[in-house]
Amino acid sequence: MKFNTKAIHGGKIHEKQFGAHATPIYQTSTFVFENCKQGGDRFAGRDNGYKYTRLGNPNTNEISAKMAILDETDAGLYTSTGMSAISTALMGLMQAGDHFICSDCVYGGTYAVIDKVITNYGIDMDYVKINDEEKLLNAFKENTKVVYIETPANPTLELIDVKRIAKIAHEKGAILIVDNTFMTPYLQKPMLLGADLAIYSVTKYINGHGDVVGGIITGKQEYINRINNPHLLNLGGTGSPFDSWLVSRGIKTLGVRMDRHCANAMAVATYLENHPKVKTVYYPGLESFPQHDLAKEQMEGFGGMISFELIGGFDDAQTLLDNLKVFSLAVSLGGVDSLIQHPASMTHAAIPEPERIKAGITNELVRVSVGIEDVEDLIEDLDKGFQLI
Ligand SMILES: *Cc1c(COP(=O)(O)O)cnc(C)c1O
């Protein structure tokens, strides 16, 4: 079966009692046992029926299974947020005394959880310019257990060659985790490129409608098991049944939404690139994008995220952002509606300025999440904003 068919039917629960076509919402905290033996068997793992929603729920299982199918991998784990997926994965795969490598441009919350939480538990790490092979090779230590990357990176859109990094990580005995939030399984399948695990903020494209926060980890069974038990089950980052249900519903249109995001973003990026007030545009689909060839090689499309800098710097960008009517001035991304924001003062404000600039997140940089509206309306909105500068 191909992608859209799997997005609609994959992992689906067939409700038997009433024959409901749509998956019911199992909005319950606990599950009744028929007798003591059954309850005991479930807790002992001899019967895989449900016990308690933190430990498993039909709705969270449905979305976990669907995502694993779409990523063409073994298993998935639905979590309460993308950050919960990231923190639980890192804590689940490492312990005090271990070391990991992280690419130097990642989501702001990822920096924050690493710097303020993970490294306080005796886990050592280095941020590395991963595309510099010498720097990467030098960063490995005896105790390096994980390499963590994001491609395209948020918000610079810099790409990392997943196949190449997977090979290096495996040679060094480390696990490769890819934050695939920007691409989704529709446009990039990390495990088929050699990664061990993929992480998603399903808050973004996977749910796609801007009304849920959630996360998912997909990948090899062995690692998913380690992250799930004892970590996810006891740290408690399990997602809610209703949110899982909304995500399962949203994901059915993932393929059609992504096609439209890609087409709209290409048109907006081309418009920006040709605008005299724009200095630089970063969009993997543009010929001018330095890693355009790698984008064509490892991605099935170029996605809906663009960042750009104006010749007039942040002063002019502020005028533009404050006057748009169709684009909303808001963080987050990947929903059907277009959003625009300023990473240096918003999503990536947690990163100290020198490191932020080094990672390419300048004070001028503006990030756009191109929605699926009619693209003529998006361009007209930008055009009116530019006229005020
Ligand atoms: C938003 C985001 C996250 C964090 O996800 P939440 O659902 O907000 O917790 C992680 N990685 C990337 C690339 C993101 O864009």
The ligand as an SDF file (V2000), in Angstrom:
LIG
                    3D

 15 15  0  0  0  0  0  0  0  0999 V2000
    8.0750   22.3260   18.1190 C   0  0  0  0  0  0  0  0  0  0  0  0
    9.2490   21.4730   17.9640 C   0  0  0  0  0  0  0  0  0  0  0  0
    9.6600   20.6130   18.9820 C   0  0  0  0  0  0  0  0  0  0  0  0
    8.9680   20.5580   20.3310 C   0  0  0  0  0  0  0  0  0  0  0  0
    7.6750   20.0550   20.2450 O   0  0  0  0  0  0  0  0  0  0  0  0
    6.4750   20.4430   21.2610 P   0  0  0  0  0  0  0  0  0  0  0  0
    5.3360   19.6870   20.7110 O   0  0  0  0  0  0  0  0  0  0  0  0
    6.3310   21.9250   21.2200 O   0  0  0  0  0  0  0  0  0  0  0  0
    6.8900   19.9970   22.6140 O   0  0  0  0  0  0  0  0  0  0  0  0
   10.7540   19.8110   18.7480 C   0  0  0  0  0  0  0  0  0  0  0  0
   11.4220   19.8500   17.5760 N   0  0  0  0  0  0  0  0  0  0  0  0
   11.0620   20.6780   16.5740 C   0  0  0  0  0  0  0  0  0  0  0  0
   11.8290   20.6830   15.2980 C   0  0  0  0  0  0  0  0  0  0  0  0
    9.9710   21.5230   16.7330 C   0  0  0  0  0  0  0  0  0  0  0  0
    9.6240   22.3520   15.7440 O   0  0  0  0  0  0  0  0  0  0  0  0
  1  2  1  0
  2  3  1  0
  2 14  2  0
  3  4  1  0
  3 10  2  0
  4  5  1  0
  5  6  1  0
  6  7  2  0
  6  8  1  0
  6  9  1  0
 10 11  1  0
 11 12  2  0
 12 13  1  0
 12 14  1  0
 14 15  1  0
M  END
$$$$
